[in-house]
Amino acid sequence: MRKTQNLLLLTIAAVVTAAGADETAARLAKATTVLNKMTQSGHEIRAAQLANADCVVVVPGFKKGAVVVGVGHGRGFISCRNGGSWSAPGAVTQG
């Protein structure tokens, strides 16, 4: 009985971890698309602004709402300058 419970727990943990990894890859792809669109000509971020930035945070699909007090929630990625290059993206949660 104990062995079956442990096996079930490990199986559930593996499935949840795999599902989370798939979601992270999809969010990273979406964040990359958003940043690319924002830096193309005619959009909000100019090359000079990006060249002077220390860090860039992209939260695609940010949800906002308000009844009496405003709230927001979203998950995205941050990358900061590390000498002459950018760091690997790190996950952030807003909200």
N, C-alpha and C positions, 0 to 999 in steps of 0.2 A: 504494500500500500504506500509506504513512504517513498519507495523508489519511483512509483508511478507519479506521485505528486511532484517530486523533484524533476522528473522528465517533462511533465506538463509545464511546470514553471519555466524551465529552460527553453522550451519550445515557444512559449508566449513571449519571453524576453527577446528571443531571436527575431520573431516576427515583428514586434514593436520596433526594434532597432533597425531592421531592414526598411520598414515603412517610413521611419523618420529620416533615414538616409535618402530615400527617394524624394521625399518632400524637400529636403535641404537642397538637393541638386536642382530641383525645379525652381525653388526660390532664388537660387544663385543665378540661374539662367535668366529668370525674369528681371532680377536686379541689373544684370549686365545689359539686357535689352533697354531698360529704362535709362541707364547712364549713357549708353550709345546714342539714344534718341535725343537726350537732353544736351549732348555736346555737339550734335550736328548743326550746321549753319542754320540760322533762323530760329533757334530755340534759346532757352534761358541761360545756359552756361557757356561762357566764352572761353577760348583756349588760355587766355591770360589769367582768368580767374582760377582755372584748374591748375595752372602752372604755379600760382602763389599759394595754393591750398596746402595746409598741413595734413588734413584728413578729409576723407569723403565718406559720407554715410548715405546709403540708398535703402529706402524702406518702400518697396513696391506694394501696392494694395493697402496703404494706410487707411484705416477706418476711423471716421470721426462721428461723434454724436453729441447731442446736448439736450437736456431737459431743463434743469436749473443750472447745472454745472457742466461745462464741456469736458468730454473725455475722448481719448483716442487710443488706438491699439494697432500695432503692426510689428512684423518681424522682417529684418533685413540684414545688411552686411556693412561693415566698416573697413576701410583700408587707409593706412597712414603712411606718410613718407618715412623712409628709412634710408637716409643718405641720399643717393641718387636714384633710388628705385622705390616702388610701392610695396608695402607689406602684403602678406597673404590676407585674404578677406577673413574677418572675424564676425561671428554671428552677434546681432544685437536685437533686443526686444524693446519696443517703445510702448509705453502705456501702463 
